[in-house]
């Protein structure tokens, strides 16, 4: 008799534990287009980002990068506090504070330049991650932000045919809330 009850009891324990924990089935990777709306978590600044699977890390357009008590030698500022301004999609300015994680030399056709890498919280399509981003002048670029593999990995699949042509649904509701 006990042999018949054991599988039933195990099944009931499993069902009850899943219901009690409130566990949801895992969500698979989200499909993201060539561009996507991105929010910098500390400031709430929302901007359009270019999705780039060829870039190892994310990049943000930053203005007025200030390192209080910092050195002229950028590498010597590792671990120090940094303040910088970012612009949202409406052109409004937001100050962000972080610590300098490291510096990196970026080469392009025109020159080599050293940039700060800092930790920030980014949110895109409901996924929030703390990632290391490079700070640089992206005024000549189409997008003020670039989403690299350090944000995309494990959570997104890229379909370059898709574009971020409208606000994400929850952002559109928040923006239209004051229209009544």
MARZABA-661373 format. One record per residue: residue number from 1; x, y, z of N, C-alpha, C in turn. Coordinates in steps of 0.2 Angstrom, whole numbers. Example, Ala and Ser with C-alpha at 12.3 -4.5 7.8 and 13.67 -1.06 7.14 Angstrom:
<recs>
+-----+-------+-------+-------+-------+-------+-------+-------+-------+-------+
|   n |  n_px |  n_py |  n_pz | ca_px | ca_py | ca_pz |  c_px |  c_py |  c_pz |
+-----+-------+-------+-------+-------+-------+-------+-------+-------+-------+
|   1 |    66 |   -28 |    39 |    62 |   -22 |    39 |    66 |   -16 |    39 |
|   2 |    64 |   -11 |    35 |    68 |    -5 |    36 |    64 |     0 |    39 |
+-----+-------+-------+-------+-------+-------+-------+-------+-------+-------+
</recs>
This chain:
<recs>
+-----+-------+-------+-------+-------+-------+-------+-------+-------+-------+
|   n |  n_px |  n_py |  n_pz | ca_px | ca_py | ca_pz |  c_px |  c_py |  c_pz |
+-----+-------+-------+-------+-------+-------+-------+-------+-------+-------+
|   1 |     4 |    -6 |     0 |     0 |     0 |     0 |     4 |     6 |     0 |
|   2 |    10 |     6 |     4 |    14 |    12 |     4 |    17 |    14 |    -2 |
|   3 |    19 |     8 |    -6 |    22 |     9 |   -13 |    17 |    13 |   -17 |
|   4 |    11 |    12 |   -17 |     6 |    16 |   -21 |     6 |    23 |   -19 |
|   5 |     6 |    25 |   -13 |     5 |    31 |   -10 |    12 |    36 |   -11 |
|   6 |    17 |    33 |   -11 |    24 |    37 |   -12 |    24 |    41 |   -18 |
|   7 |    22 |    39 |   -24 |    22 |    43 |   -30 |    17 |    49 |   -30 |
|   8 |    11 |    47 |   -27 |     6 |    52 |   -26 |     8 |    58 |   -21 |
|   9 |    11 |    56 |   -16 |    13 |    61 |   -11 |    19 |    65 |   -14 |
|  10 |    23 |    62 |   -18 |    29 |    66 |   -21 |    26 |    71 |   -26 |
|  11 |    21 |    69 |   -30 |    18 |    73 |   -35 |    14 |    79 |   -31 |
|  12 |    11 |    78 |   -26 |     7 |    83 |   -22 |    12 |    88 |   -19 |
|  13 |    18 |    85 |   -16 |    23 |    90 |   -13 |    26 |    94 |   -19 |
|  14 |    27 |    92 |   -25 |    30 |    96 |   -30 |    25 |   101 |   -32 |
|  15 |    18 |    99 |   -33 |    13 |   104 |   -35 |    12 |   109 |   -30 |
|  16 |    12 |   108 |   -24 |    11 |   112 |   -18 |    17 |   117 |   -18 |
|  17 |    23 |   114 |   -19 |    29 |   119 |   -18 |    30 |   124 |   -24 |
|  18 |    28 |   122 |   -30 |    28 |   126 |   -35 |    22 |   132 |   -34 |
|  19 |    17 |   130 |   -32 |    11 |   135 |   -31 |    13 |   140 |   -25 |
|  20 |    16 |   137 |   -20 |    18 |   141 |   -14 |    24 |   146 |   -16 |
|  21 |    28 |   144 |   -20 |    34 |   148 |   -21 |    32 |   153 |   -27 |
|  22 |    26 |   152 |   -30 |    24 |   157 |   -35 |    29 |   157 |   -41 |
|  23 |    32 |   151 |   -42 |    37 |   151 |   -48 |    33 |   151 |   -54 |
|  24 |    36 |   155 |   -59 |    33 |   156 |   -65 |    38 |   152 |   -70 |
|  25 |    35 |   150 |   -75 |    40 |   146 |   -80 |    45 |   151 |   -83 |
|  26 |    51 |   149 |   -84 |    56 |   154 |   -86 |    54 |   157 |   -93 |
|  27 |    56 |   164 |   -93 |    55 |   167 |  -100 |    61 |   166 |  -104 |
|  28 |    60 |   165 |  -110 |    65 |   164 |  -115 |    68 |   171 |  -117 |
|  29 |    73 |   171 |  -121 |    76 |   177 |  -124 |    71 |   181 |  -127 |
|  30 |    71 |   188 |  -126 |    67 |   193 |  -129 |    70 |   194 |  -136 |
|  31 |    66 |   196 |  -141 |    68 |   198 |  -148 |    69 |   205 |  -147 |
|  32 |    74 |   208 |  -149 |    76 |   215 |  -149 |    78 |   217 |  -156 |
|  33 |    76 |   223 |  -159 |    78 |   225 |  -165 |    85 |   229 |  -166 |
|  34 |    86 |   232 |  -171 |    92 |   235 |  -172 |    93 |   242 |  -168 |
|  35 |    87 |   244 |  -165 |    87 |   250 |  -160 |    82 |   248 |  -155 |
|  36 |    83 |   251 |  -149 |    79 |   249 |  -143 |    79 |   255 |  -139 |
|  37 |    73 |   256 |  -135 |    73 |   261 |  -130 |    76 |   258 |  -124 |
|  38 |    80 |   263 |  -121 |    84 |   261 |  -115 |    83 |   266 |  -110 |
|  39 |    83 |   264 |  -103 |    83 |   269 |   -98 |    89 |   268 |   -93 |
|  40 |    92 |   273 |   -92 |    98 |   273 |   -87 |    94 |   273 |   -80 |
|  41 |    96 |   268 |   -76 |    92 |   267 |   -70 |    93 |   272 |   -64 |
|  42 |    99 |   275 |   -64 |   100 |   280 |   -58 |    96 |   287 |   -60 |
|  43 |    96 |   289 |   -66 |    93 |   295 |   -67 |    86 |   295 |   -70 |
|  44 |    84 |   289 |   -73 |    78 |   288 |   -76 |    78 |   291 |   -83 |
|  45 |    84 |   293 |   -86 |    84 |   296 |   -93 |    83 |   290 |   -98 |
|  46 |    78 |   292 |  -102 |    76 |   287 |  -108 |    79 |   289 |  -114 |
|  47 |    82 |   284 |  -118 |    85 |   286 |  -124 |    85 |   280 |  -129 |
|  48 |    86 |   282 |  -135 |    86 |   277 |  -141 |    93 |   274 |  -141 |
|  49 |    94 |   268 |  -141 |   100 |   265 |  -141 |   101 |   260 |  -148 |
|  50 |   107 |   260 |  -151 |   109 |   256 |  -156 |   111 |   249 |  -153 |
|  51 |   108 |   244 |  -156 |   110 |   237 |  -154 |   116 |   235 |  -158 |
|  52 |   121 |   233 |  -155 |   127 |   231 |  -158 |   130 |   225 |  -155 |
|  53 |   129 |   219 |  -159 |   132 |   212 |  -156 |   139 |   212 |  -157 |
|  54 |   142 |   217 |  -161 |   149 |   217 |  -162 |   153 |   220 |  -157 |
|  55 |   149 |   224 |  -153 |   153 |   228 |  -147 |   152 |   224 |  -141 |
|  56 |   158 |   223 |  -138 |   159 |   219 |  -132 |   155 |   222 |  -126 |
|  57 |   155 |   229 |  -126 |   151 |   232 |  -120 |   147 |   238 |  -123 |
|  58 |   143 |   240 |  -118 |   139 |   246 |  -120 |   143 |   253 |  -119 |
|  59 |   140 |   258 |  -122 |   143 |   264 |  -123 |   137 |   270 |  -122 |
|  60 |   139 |   275 |  -118 |   134 |   280 |  -117 |   137 |   287 |  -119 |
|  61 |   133 |   291 |  -122 |   136 |   298 |  -123 |   136 |   302 |  -117 |
|  62 |   142 |   305 |  -115 |   142 |   308 |  -109 |   146 |   315 |  -110 |
|  63 |   143 |   320 |  -106 |   146 |   327 |  -107 |   148 |   329 |  -100 |
|  64 |   153 |   333 |   -99 |   155 |   336 |   -93 |   157 |   330 |   -88 |
|  65 |   162 |   326 |   -90 |   164 |   321 |   -86 |   169 |   324 |   -81 |
|  66 |   167 |   323 |   -74 |   170 |   326 |   -69 |   173 |   321 |   -64 |
|  67 |   179 |   321 |   -62 |   182 |   317 |   -57 |   185 |   321 |   -52 |
|  68 |   180 |   323 |   -46 |   183 |   327 |   -41 |   189 |   324 |   -38 |
|  69 |   194 |   329 |   -38 |   201 |   327 |   -35 |   204 |   322 |   -39 |
|  70 |   203 |   321 |   -45 |   205 |   317 |   -50 |   212 |   319 |   -53 |
|  71 |   215 |   314 |   -56 |   222 |   316 |   -59 |   221 |   317 |   -67 |
|  72 |   226 |   320 |   -70 |   226 |   321 |   -77 |   227 |   315 |   -80 |
|  73 |   230 |   310 |   -77 |   231 |   303 |   -80 |   225 |   299 |   -79 |
|  74 |   221 |   298 |   -84 |   215 |   294 |   -83 |   216 |   288 |   -79 |
|  75 |   221 |   284 |   -81 |   222 |   277 |   -77 |   222 |   278 |   -70 |
|  76 |   225 |   283 |   -67 |   226 |   285 |   -60 |   219 |   286 |   -57 |
|  77 |   214 |   287 |   -60 |   207 |   288 |   -57 |   203 |   282 |   -56 |
|  78 |   206 |   276 |   -58 |   202 |   270 |   -57 |   200 |   270 |   -49 |
|  79 |   193 |   268 |   -48 |   191 |   268 |   -41 |   188 |   274 |   -39 |
|  80 |   189 |   280 |   -42 |   187 |   286 |   -40 |   180 |   287 |   -42 |
|  81 |   176 |   292 |   -38 |   170 |   294 |   -40 |   170 |   298 |   -47 |
|  82 |   165 |   297 |   -51 |   164 |   301 |   -57 |   157 |   304 |   -58 |
|  83 |   156 |   310 |   -60 |   150 |   313 |   -62 |   150 |   315 |   -69 |
|  84 |   144 |   313 |   -72 |   144 |   315 |   -79 |   137 |   316 |   -81 |
|  85 |   136 |   320 |   -87 |   129 |   322 |   -89 |   127 |   318 |   -95 |
|  86 |   121 |   315 |   -95 |   118 |   312 |  -101 |   112 |   315 |  -103 |
|  87 |   110 |   314 |  -109 |   104 |   318 |  -112 |    99 |   312 |  -113 |
|  88 |    93 |   314 |  -112 |    87 |   309 |  -113 |    85 |   311 |  -120 |
|  89 |    80 |   307 |  -122 |    77 |   307 |  -129 |    74 |   314 |  -130 |
|  90 |    72 |   318 |  -125 |    69 |   325 |  -126 |    75 |   330 |  -126 |
|  91 |    81 |   328 |  -125 |    86 |   333 |  -124 |    87 |   336 |  -117 |
|  92 |    84 |   333 |  -112 |    85 |   335 |  -106 |    91 |   332 |  -103 |
|  93 |    94 |   336 |   -98 |   101 |   334 |   -95 |    99 |   330 |   -89 |
|  94 |   103 |   325 |   -88 |   103 |   321 |   -81 |   110 |   320 |   -79 |
|  95 |   111 |   321 |   -72 |   118 |   320 |   -70 |   118 |   312 |   -67 |
|  96 |   123 |   309 |   -68 |   124 |   302 |   -66 |   130 |   302 |   -62 |
|  97 |   130 |   298 |   -56 |   137 |   297 |   -52 |   138 |   290 |   -52 |
|  98 |   144 |   288 |   -53 |   147 |   281 |   -52 |   154 |   281 |   -50 |
|  99 |   157 |   275 |   -50 |   164 |   274 |   -49 |   167 |   272 |   -55 |
| 100 |   173 |   274 |   -56 |   177 |   272 |   -62 |   180 |   265 |   -61 |
| 101 |   177 |   261 |   -66 |   179 |   254 |   -65 |   186 |   252 |   -68 |
| 102 |   187 |   256 |   -74 |   194 |   255 |   -78 |   194 |   260 |   -83 |
| 103 |   199 |   260 |   -87 |   199 |   264 |   -93 |   201 |   259 |   -99 |
| 104 |   199 |   261 |  -105 |   200 |   257 |  -111 |   203 |   262 |  -116 |
| 105 |   207 |   259 |  -121 |   209 |   263 |  -127 |   205 |   260 |  -132 |
| 106 |   202 |   265 |  -136 |   197 |   264 |  -142 |   201 |   266 |  -148 |
| 107 |   201 |   262 |  -153 |   204 |   264 |  -159 |   199 |   265 |  -164 |
| 108 |   199 |   270 |  -168 |   195 |   271 |  -174 |   199 |   273 |  -180 |
| 109 |   196 |   275 |  -186 |   200 |   277 |  -191 |   203 |   283 |  -190 |
| 110 |   201 |   288 |  -186 |   204 |   294 |  -185 |   209 |   295 |  -179 |
| 111 |   208 |   291 |  -174 |   213 |   292 |  -168 |   212 |   286 |  -163 |
| 112 |   216 |   286 |  -158 |   216 |   282 |  -152 |   214 |   286 |  -147 |
| 113 |   209 |   284 |  -142 |   207 |   288 |  -137 |   206 |   284 |  -131 |
| 114 |   208 |   286 |  -125 |   206 |   283 |  -119 |   200 |   285 |  -116 |
| 115 |   196 |   280 |  -114 |   189 |   282 |  -111 |   188 |   278 |  -104 |
| 116 |   184 |   281 |  -100 |   182 |   278 |   -94 |   177 |   273 |   -95 |
| 117 |   177 |   268 |   -91 |   172 |   263 |   -90 |   169 |   263 |   -83 |
| 118 |   162 |   264 |   -83 |   159 |   264 |   -76 |   153 |   260 |   -76 |
| 119 |   151 |   258 |   -70 |   145 |   254 |   -69 |   139 |   258 |   -68 |
| 120 |   134 |   256 |   -72 |   127 |   259 |   -72 |   122 |   254 |   -72 |
| 121 |   116 |   255 |   -70 |   110 |   251 |   -71 |   107 |   253 |   -77 |
| 122 |   105 |   248 |   -82 |   102 |   249 |   -88 |    96 |   245 |   -88 |
| 123 |    90 |   248 |   -91 |    84 |   244 |   -92 |    82 |   244 |   -99 |
| 124 |    80 |   239 |  -102 |    78 |   238 |  -109 |    73 |   232 |  -109 |
| 125 |    67 |   234 |  -112 |    62 |   228 |  -113 |    61 |   225 |  -106 |
| 126 |    61 |   228 |  -101 |    59 |   225 |   -94 |    65 |   221 |   -91 |
| 127 |    71 |   221 |   -94 |    77 |   218 |   -92 |    81 |   223 |   -89 |
| 128 |    83 |   223 |   -82 |    87 |   227 |   -79 |    94 |   224 |   -77 |
| 129 |    99 |   227 |   -79 |   106 |   224 |   -78 |   111 |   230 |   -76 |
| 130 |   115 |   228 |   -71 |   121 |   232 |   -69 |   127 |   230 |   -74 |
| 131 |   129 |   235 |   -78 |   134 |   233 |   -83 |   139 |   239 |   -83 |
| 132 |   145 |   237 |   -86 |   150 |   242 |   -87 |   149 |   245 |   -94 |
| 133 |   149 |   252 |   -94 |   149 |   255 |  -100 |   155 |   260 |  -101 |
| 134 |   156 |   261 |  -107 |   161 |   266 |  -109 |   158 |   273 |  -110 |
| 135 |   161 |   278 |  -107 |   159 |   285 |  -108 |   162 |   289 |  -114 |
| 136 |   159 |   291 |  -118 |   162 |   295 |  -124 |   157 |   300 |  -127 |
| 137 |   160 |   304 |  -132 |   156 |   309 |  -135 |   153 |   305 |  -141 |
| 138 |   146 |   304 |  -141 |   143 |   301 |  -147 |   139 |   306 |  -151 |
| 139 |   140 |   313 |  -150 |   136 |   318 |  -154 |   136 |   317 |  -161 |
| 140 |   141 |   314 |  -164 |   141 |   313 |  -171 |   137 |   306 |  -173 |
| 141 |   135 |   302 |  -168 |   132 |   296 |  -169 |   124 |   297 |  -170 |
| 142 |   121 |   292 |  -173 |   113 |   292 |  -173 |   110 |   292 |  -166 |
| 143 |   113 |   287 |  -162 |   110 |   286 |  -155 |   115 |   288 |  -150 |
| 144 |   112 |   290 |  -144 |   117 |   292 |  -139 |   119 |   286 |  -135 |
| 145 |   117 |   280 |  -136 |   119 |   274 |  -132 |   120 |   269 |  -137 |
| 146 |   124 |   264 |  -135 |   125 |   258 |  -139 |   124 |   252 |  -134 |
| 147 |   120 |   247 |  -136 |   119 |   241 |  -132 |   124 |   236 |  -134 |
| 148 |   129 |   234 |  -130 |   133 |   229 |  -132 |   132 |   222 |  -129 |
| 149 |   136 |   217 |  -131 |   135 |   210 |  -129 |   135 |   209 |  -121 |
| 150 |   138 |   214 |  -117 |   138 |   213 |  -110 |   131 |   214 |  -107 |
| 151 |   126 |   218 |  -111 |   119 |   218 |  -109 |   115 |   213 |  -112 |
| 152 |   116 |   212 |  -119 |   112 |   207 |  -123 |   112 |   200 |  -121 |
| 153 |   118 |   198 |  -119 |   120 |   191 |  -118 |   115 |   187 |  -113 |
| 154 |   112 |   182 |  -115 |   107 |   178 |  -111 |   100 |   180 |  -111 |
| 155 |    99 |   186 |  -113 |    92 |   189 |  -112 |    89 |   191 |  -119 |
| 156 |    93 |   192 |  -124 |    90 |   195 |  -130 |    93 |   191 |  -136 |
| 157 |    88 |   191 |  -141 |    90 |   188 |  -148 |    89 |   194 |  -153 |
| 158 |    93 |   196 |  -157 |    93 |   202 |  -161 |    90 |   200 |  -168 |
| 159 |    85 |   204 |  -170 |    82 |   203 |  -177 |    82 |   210 |  -180 |
| 160 |    87 |   211 |  -184 |    89 |   218 |  -187 |    84 |   221 |  -191 |
| 161 |    79 |   217 |  -193 |    73 |   219 |  -197 |    68 |   224 |  -192 |
| 162 |    69 |   223 |  -186 |    65 |   226 |  -181 |    68 |   233 |  -179 |
| 163 |    64 |   238 |  -179 |    66 |   245 |  -176 |    62 |   247 |  -171 |
| 164 |    65 |   251 |  -166 |    61 |   254 |  -161 |    58 |   260 |  -163 |
| 165 |    52 |   259 |  -166 |    48 |   265 |  -169 |    44 |   268 |  -164 |
| 166 |    42 |   265 |  -159 |    37 |   268 |  -154 |    40 |   267 |  -147 |
| 167 |    37 |   270 |  -142 |    39 |   269 |  -135 |    36 |   262 |  -133 |
| 168 |    40 |   259 |  -129 |    37 |   253 |  -126 |    31 |   254 |  -123 |
| 169 |    26 |   249 |  -122 |    19 |   250 |  -120 |    19 |   253 |  -113 |
| 170 |    23 |   251 |  -108 |    22 |   254 |  -102 |    25 |   261 |  -102 |
| 171 |    29 |   263 |  -106 |    32 |   270 |  -106 |    27 |   274 |  -110 |
| 172 |    23 |   272 |  -115 |    18 |   276 |  -118 |    12 |   277 |  -113 |
| 173 |    10 |   273 |  -109 |     5 |   274 |  -104 |     7 |   279 |   -99 |
| 174 |    13 |   279 |   -97 |    16 |   284 |   -92 |    16 |   291 |   -95 |
| 175 |    18 |   291 |  -102 |    19 |   298 |  -105 |    12 |   301 |  -106 |
| 176 |     7 |   296 |  -108 |     0 |   299 |  -110 |    -4 |   300 |  -103 |
| 177 |    -2 |   298 |   -97 |    -6 |   299 |   -91 |    -8 |   306 |   -90 |
| 178 |    -4 |   311 |   -92 |    -6 |   318 |   -90 |   -10 |   321 |   -96 |
| 179 |   -12 |   317 |  -101 |   -15 |   320 |  -107 |   -23 |   321 |  -105 |
| 180 |   -25 |   318 |  -100 |   -33 |   319 |   -98 |   -35 |   326 |   -97 |
+-----+-------+-------+-------+-------+-------+-------+-------+-------+-------+
</recs>
